[in-house]
Amino acid sequence: MNLGDILSPQQIVPELKATNRWEAIDELIGVLVSSGRISVENRDAVTAVVKKREQSMSTGIGFGIGIPHASTDLITEVVAAFGRSKAGVNFDALDNQPVHLVTLFLVPQGQFQKHLHTLAGIAKVLRKEEFLKSLEDAPDSAAIMGIIRHYSALR
């Protein structure tokens, strides 16, 4: 499973409004609700589990990348949302630099191997310099989706 498999253009925010990691998480969970990937009634519970995970250690891994994630029994399949911020988001990242790309994903509770595999796959594609450069100038969510699909398919 790769990033191209778990995203759609409706799950991509070409320009995040968020200025910090908590706002980015809220904004991306809102995208998952509006795209029907998580139910409205589960929004607060899902937000709480992601923020609890984030409080233990920032998922700002450096290089302008944040990957907030969590496991929950409120979903039955892996879901994700992706956001880009040209201005940068204060994510308390490991390198103390602003985050420009945020990929939030959720894995069904108890699927530890899938969780690790998904995280590794996302991190791998987000570390490719040519991928990051391509995303900088993508005009909209459809273009971003095309870039994600292209680079996610490369092994």
ROVOPA-953061 format. One record per atom (N, C-alpha, C, O): x, y, z; residue in three letters. Coordinates in steps of 0.02 Angstrom, whole numbers, plus 50000, padded with zeros to 5 digits. Each point is the difference from the previous one (the first is absolute). Example, Ala and Ser with C-alpha at 12.3 -4.5 7.8 and 13.67 -1.06 7.14 Angstrom:
BEGIN
506604971650390Ala
499555005950000Ala
500455006050000Ala
500524999950033Ala
499305005449931Ser
500425005950003Ser
499615005550037Ser
500255005550008Ser
***
This chain:
BEGIN
500424994150000Met
499585005950000Met
500445006250000Met
500475000650040Met
499395004149915Asn
500395006149997Asn
499545006150004Asn
499394999350000Asn
500915006650003Leu
499625006150008Leu
499505001149943Leu
499445002450012Leu
500754995849928Gly
499545000649943Gly
499384995750006Gly
499485001549971Gly
500574993050067Asp
499444995550010Asp
499485002650050Asp
499424998149997Asp
500805006150049Ile
499555002050055Ile
499775007249996Ile
499665002450045Ile
500535001149902Leu
499795006949991Leu
499565000849938Leu
500034995849955Leu
499585009550045Ser
499635002249941Ser
500075007649998Ser
500205002950050Ser
499645000349894Pro
500055007349998Pro
499585003450055Pro
500185005450023Pro
499274991449998Gln
499575002950052Gln
500334999750069Gln
499775003350047Gln
500764992949959Gln
500364999350064Gln
500665003950001Gln
500434998850041Gln
499625006049912Ile
500615004049994Ile
499835007450008Ile
499525002449970Ile
500865001050072Val
499935007350009Val
500615003349969Val
500564999450027Val
499365004049916Pro
500575003049966Pro
500345005650039Pro
500595001349991Pro
499035002150053Glu
500305005250042Glu
499664999950068Glu
499445002650009Glu
500904994550039Leu
499734999750068Leu
499935007050029Leu
500425004449988Leu
499054996650050Lys
499905006350036Lys
500374999850067Lys
500145005250030Lys
500004988849994Ala
500304998950066Ala
500675003650007Ala
500385000749951Ala
499765001650111Thr
500655003050015Thr
500394995750050Thr
500605001150009Thr
499064994050022Asn
500354995650046Asn
499754992849991Asn
499524998849963Asn
500824996550070Arg
499844992949989Arg
499304998250022Arg
499684995749969Arg
500065007550085Trp
499334998350025Trp
499475002349950Trp
499514996449988Trp
500595009549983Glu
499535002549949Glu
500044995649937Glu
499494998649969Glu
501124999250013Ala
500084995749941Ala
499634993450009Ala
499674997649955Ala
500394999550105Ile
499644993850015Ile
499255001149995Ile
499654996049969Ile
500105009350061Asp
499285001649996Asp
499775000849927Asp
499484997449980Asp
500925006349982Glu
499825001449930Glu
499984993649959Glu
499544999049960Glu
500954996650049Leu
500024993949961Leu
499484994950023Leu
499734996449958Leu
500125003450105Ile
499444995750023Ile
499345002749971Ile
499574996049983Ile
500365010550013Gly
499425003049967Gly
499934997649928Gly
499444998949976Gly
501125000549990Val
500004997549931Val
499764992749998Val
499624998149956Val
500604997950092Leu
499794993150002Leu
499254999450014Leu
499664995549975Leu
500075009150066Val
499285000150013Val
499625002149937Val
499534996749980Val
500695008949990Ser
499645002549941Ser
500044995349940Ser
499555000149958Ser
500984995850039Ser
500064995349944Ser
499674993350017Ser
500014995449959Ser
499695004050101Gly
499644994050019Gly
500454994350023Gly
499764994350007Gly
500875007050005Arg
500464994850021Arg
499934998350075Arg
500134994450020Arg
499665010650020Ile
499814998750069Ile
499335003550012Ile
499855005049968Ile
499764992250077Ser
499335002850011Ser
500035006250045Ser
500455000850042Ser
499075003649948Val
499955006250038Val
499994998650075Val
500335003450039Val
499284991549981Glu
499954998550071Glu
500654997450031Glu
500085000150061Glu
500384997549898Asn
500654997650025Asn
500565005149997Asn
500564998750021Asn
499285007349953Arg
500525005149990Arg
500385001550065Arg
500614999950000Arg
499045001650053Asp
500335002150062Asp
500424994350029Asp
500555001250025Asp
499204992749973Ala
500374994350027Ala
500644998749959Ala
500534998650028Ala
499415001949905Val
500584999049957Val
500515005650012Val
500604998750005Val
499175007450000Thr
500445005750013Thr
500384998950066Thr
500605001250003Thr
499054996550048Ala
500304999050065Ala
500554994749997Ala
500535000950031Ala
499364993649932Val
500504994749997Val
500625002349961Val
500564998250018Val
499345005749929Val
500575002549962Val
500405005050042Val
500624999850001Val
499035004750033Lys
500355005050041Lys
500354996850060Lys
500535002350020Lys
499174992550008Lys
500334996550055Lys
500664997049976Lys
500515000550034Lys
499484996449908Arg
500614997249971Arg
500525005549987Arg
500594999250013Arg
499175006449961Glu
500445005649983Glu
500315003150063Glu
500575002449998Glu
499074997650057Gln
500275002850063Gln
500584995950027Gln
500445002750033Gln
499574990849953Ser
500544995850025Ser
500665001849965Ser
500534999650031Ser
499435002249905Met
500595002149962Met
499775002849933Met
499574997049967Met
500705008650014Ser
499805003049936Ser
500164995349942Ser
500524996749999Ser
499025003049954Thr
500114996149940Thr
500295004349944Thr
500024997949942Thr
500225008050076Gly
500395004149953Gly
500694996849995Gly
500425001050043Gly
499694995249903Ile
500604995849996Ile
500615003849972Ile
500544997149994Ile
499375009349990Gly
500535003949969Gly
499905000549926Gly
499564996849971Gly
500865007349997Phe
499985001049928Phe
499345002849975Phe
499814999049943Phe
499825004550102Gly
499365003149980Gly
499424995249998Gly
499495001449968Gly
500584992850066Ile
499494994849995Ile
499714998350069Ile
500364999350049Ile
498975000249954Gly
499654997850059Gly
499554994249982Gly
499655000149949Gly
500354994750094Ile
499584994149986Ile
499614998150063Ile
500134994850031Ile
499375009349988Pro
499604998050058Pro
499604993749984Pro
499724999449945Pro
500254996050103His
499684993649987His
499774996950065His
500245001850054His
499294993649941Ala
499754996450058Ala
499624993949978Ala
499824999249941Ala
500054996450108Ser
499564994249989Ser
499355001250037Ser
499995002950054Ser
499464995049916Thr
499355000850032Thr
499524994549977Thr
500054997549944Thr
499505000850100Asp
499504995049982Asp
499395003249967Asp
499494996749988Asp
500555009749996Leu
499455003749969Leu
500024999849924Leu
499585003049967Leu
500914993650005Ile
500054999249927Ile
500124992649985Ile
500214996250043Ile
499665001949895Thr
500104993049980Thr
500554999249948Thr
500204994349985Thr
500055011249988Glu
500544999749952Glu
500465006150010Glu
499805004950031Glu
500804994749942Val
500475005650006Val
499715006049962Val
499774999449943Val
500255006450089Val
499775006249969Val
500545005350009Val
500394999850048Val
499635005049906Ala
500515005350003Ala
499745006549971Ala
499525000149961Ala
500805005350060Ala
499895006649970Ala
500695003249994Ala
500454998850040Ala
499625005449910Phe
500655003149984Phe
499915007549994Phe
499525002349969Phe
500935001550061Gly
499975007249995Gly
500685003049985Gly
500524997650024Gly
499475007849937Arg
500625003649983Arg
499935007150028Arg
499475003049997Arg
501084999550031Ser
500025006950024Ser
500625003349973Ser
500564998450020Ser
499355006249934Lys
500585003549973Lys
500335004350053Lys
500615000850000Lys
498995002150045Ala
500275004350053Ala
500344995950055Ala
500465002450033Ala
499324991549976Gly
500284995750052Gly
499585000150063Gly
499695005050017Gly
500304989450017Val
499614999050061Val
500504998650057Val
500464996049992Val
499435007250066Asn
500414998550058Asn
499784993350027Asn
499454999350028Asn
500974995749964Phe
499824993150017Phe
500434997350057Phe
499964994050016Phe
500455010350014Asp
500494997650050Asp
500394994149972Asp
500114995050034Asp
500115005849904Ala
500354994649965Ala
500684998750031Ala
500285004250034Ala
499974989849953Leu
500654997950028Leu
500575004749981Leu
500465000950039Leu
499505002149901Asp
500525004649979Asp
499825007450012Asp
500355004549978Asp
499104996650059Asn
499765006850016Asn
499845004349940Asn
499995006150005Asn
499904990849938Gln
499825003749939Gln
499254999449987Gln
499684995250022Gln
500035009749943Pro
499284999649983Pro
499864993949956Pro
500434997749962Pro
498974999750044Val
499774994449960Val
499595002749942Val
499575004250008Val
500584993349932His
499655002249940His
499534994649972His
499535001649963His
500594992150056Leu
499584994549976Leu
499784995950060Leu
500424997550039Leu
498925001749968Val
499734996250056Val
499574994449973Val
499535001149962Val
500644992850057Thr
499604994249982Thr
499744997050064Thr
500384997250040Thr
498975003349971Leu
499674997050058Leu
499714993349978Leu
499644999749950Leu
500504995150088Phe
499684993649983Phe
499784996350063Phe
500285000950054Phe
499214995149937Leu
499714995950053Leu
499984992849977Leu
499864998549942Leu
500284997150105Val
499994992849987Val
499524996850049Val
499975002050058Val
499644993049920Pro
499564996550047Pro
500394997250059Pro
500554997449993Pro
499155003050066Gln
500304997450061Gln
500234992849992Gln
499654996049969Gln
500935002450058Gly
500254993149999Gly
500374998049937Gly
500234994349996Gly
499835010249955Gln
500354998349938Gln
500705003050000Gln
500165004349959Gln
500244993550089Phe
500665002950011Phe
500454999549939Phe
500345004949983Phe
499684989449984Gln
500434999249941Gln
499785004749944Gln
500425002949966Gln
498944997750024Lys
499745004649948Lys
500195007250018Lys
500175004049956Lys
499794997650108His
500185006750024His
500735001549983His
500165005249971His
500294990350046Leu
500715001049987Leu
500145000349925Leu
500395004249977Leu
499304991449985His
500104999749928His
499765006549967His
500335002749955His
499104999850066Thr
499725006249973Thr
500465005950016Thr
500165004049957Thr
500054996450106Leu
500455005450021Leu
500654999949960Leu
500235005249977Leu
500064988950016Ala
500634999449962Ala
499905002049927Ala
500435003449972Ala
499024994549998Gly
499875001649930Gly
499905007549989Gly
500255002849951Gly
499405000450095Ile
499905007249996Ile
500665003750008Ile
500165004549961Ile
500214993650090Ala
500655003350013Ala
500474999249940Ala
500375004749983Ala
499624989549987Lys
500454998749943Lys
499865004749941Lys
500465002949972Lys
498914997750010Val
499845004349943Val
500115007450017Val
500205003949958Val
499664998150105Leu
500085007050019Leu
500735002150006Leu
500145006050005Leu
500324989349995Arg
500705001750005Arg
500345000849931Arg
500595001649997Arg
499044997249950Lys
500285000649933Lys
500025007349978Lys
499485003249995Lys
501114999349993Glu
500095007149984Glu
499615002149937Glu
499705005449999Glu
500304990449950Glu
499645001849938Glu
499245000250012Glu
499645003949969Glu
500124991850075Phe
499295000150019Phe
499825006650034Phe
499515003249983Phe
500914998750065Leu
499875006350037Leu
500015006049953Leu
499585004550007Leu
500904995649947Lys
500045005649952Lys
499375000349956Lys
499755005449986Lys
500024988849993Ser
499404999749957Ser
499395002850037Ser
499595003449970Ser
500364995150094Leu
499425002350039Leu
499995007550010Leu
499465003050005Leu
501125000249997Glu
500045007250013Glu
499575004049952Glu
499665004750020Glu
500354993549917Asp
499655003949949Asp
499344997149976Asp
499695002849955Asp
500104991750075Ala
499364997049980Ala
499435004950015Ala
499955002550056Ala
499634999149894Pro
499505005250008Pro
499384998150042Pro
499685004450028Pro
500164989249977Asp
499384998150034Asp
500044992850025Asp
500504996549990Asp
498965001350042Ser
499994993350029Ser
500054994649947Ser
500294994750013Ser
499425006449929Ala
500044994849947Ala
500724999249977Ala
500234994349990Ala
500135011250002Ala
500714999649979Ala
500424996850055Ala
500434995949985Ala
499445005950078Ile
500364996950056Ile
499864992550000Ile
500464996050011Ile
498925002049979Met
499834992949999Met
500384996349945Met
500244994550011Met
499805008549931Gly
500374996949945Gly
500734999050017Gly
500294994849984Gly
500015010150048Ile
500714999550020Ile
500084994550053Ile
500474996049996Ile
499085003950052Ile
500034994850053Ile
499924993149969Ile
500384995450018Ile
499165003749937Arg
499914993449968Arg
500624998049961Arg
500224994250003Arg
500065010549961His
500604998549960His
500584997750045His
500294994749988His
499865009150062Tyr
500584998450043Tyr
499864994150047Tyr
500464996550019Tyr
498915002650000Ser
499844994350043Ser
500074993449962Ser
500154994850030Ser
499745005449905Ala
500044993949959Ala
500724997949988Ala
500134994149985Ala
500335010650021Leu
500724998349990Leu
500254996250061Leu
499875002050056Leu
500474992749934Arg
500254996050056Arg
500745000550005Arg
500314997050045Arg
***
